[in-house]
Amino acid sequence: MSTHASMFLQRLLRSEVNVGAFIGYLVERDATPLQNALGLDENVVSARVEVPHGKGRMDVVLYGAASPIAILELKVSATEHGDQLGRYAEFAQTHNARKFLVDLETDGSTVPQGWTRIGLADLFGYWSSSTNSTVRGLAAEASTVFATWKSQLNGRFGQMDSAIVTVALRAASEELAARTPYDMYTRATSGGQPSITAYLPHPSGADDAYFCIDIRCKDKNNPHLPWIARLGVHVDRGEDLAAARRTAHRLAMPLVPALSVAEVQSACANSEIGTLATVLASERPLRESRSQSASIEEWLAAVDSAGDGKISAHPVFFHDWGRRLAAQYSLDLTDVTRNDLGQLIVIFMDHLTESAFSATPLTAP
């Protein structure tokens, strides 16, 4: 495999700790361009990185002659952890310091109150006016990398750097939340891979029951590896875990005929973007057992005996915690954009909804 210089710089810049150190270096060499661009009233005397505060560490703090004058919170792929921005805002208020959120998010995405958003490419671009040629050159290289990543937000997943995949999912999530009734979430899987999940209240009216679309990346460093898509139902735990698991089973079983690969592909083919039908595949979206009825009876009995404990795999569906039951597919996103992904989620959700209304309700054992 051939290599090029930018590959190594990209690897360096995927880490917020490294980006913070890079900014600190540039500030120490020439703080004036950043100081002027941020409109700071006081001269920047120094920069400190990974500054401890409460339970976290602030990425970059710019200091004047006597105290902090600005905080730069960096986000490459990650998003806010807990209430960290709120805690850092308290630090800023104590010192009357400005607050800047520096990231790769799409224009128009939500900005916490009191924070000013700056694109990572723009921030490094500020040093284009530096009188120091070394600073200008290094900052320009970093700015180019971040600008390239940002431009990939509108492209295909197969062409995205691993740093921008999570950002693209967040953008898709925000866009769907704005135009649909879905509850949208983006998070990392237990393996640290990005995922996007959509929930829609189940039309049965069952408490805390939802249709659920869960799409997970297998390896963000391998853009051509198919993702995992799970379509099914989810029931919140509530006070009675066994009851939640039984409800999930009762609502999921009538969907079985609609969850074949052919049925889901047909739903995609009948949409406005029929070509999306070709990105979904699976040799076995549902589990198979020789005696399904008996296996289901055994599983339901195990649900009651397990109480709040662990439960074995559902005999028909792939499951999480026994209360999210779904069919599982392979999803090739190589040539799919984030807008296409959003449309796919809508198609999947519409298919589940229509299937539930047309199915004969199951009388659970």
Summary of the structure (lengths in Angstrom):
residues: 365
radius of gyration: 24.5
end to end distance: 57.4
largest distance: 77.9
contacts: 1152
relative contact order: 0.10
helix: 45%
strand: 22%
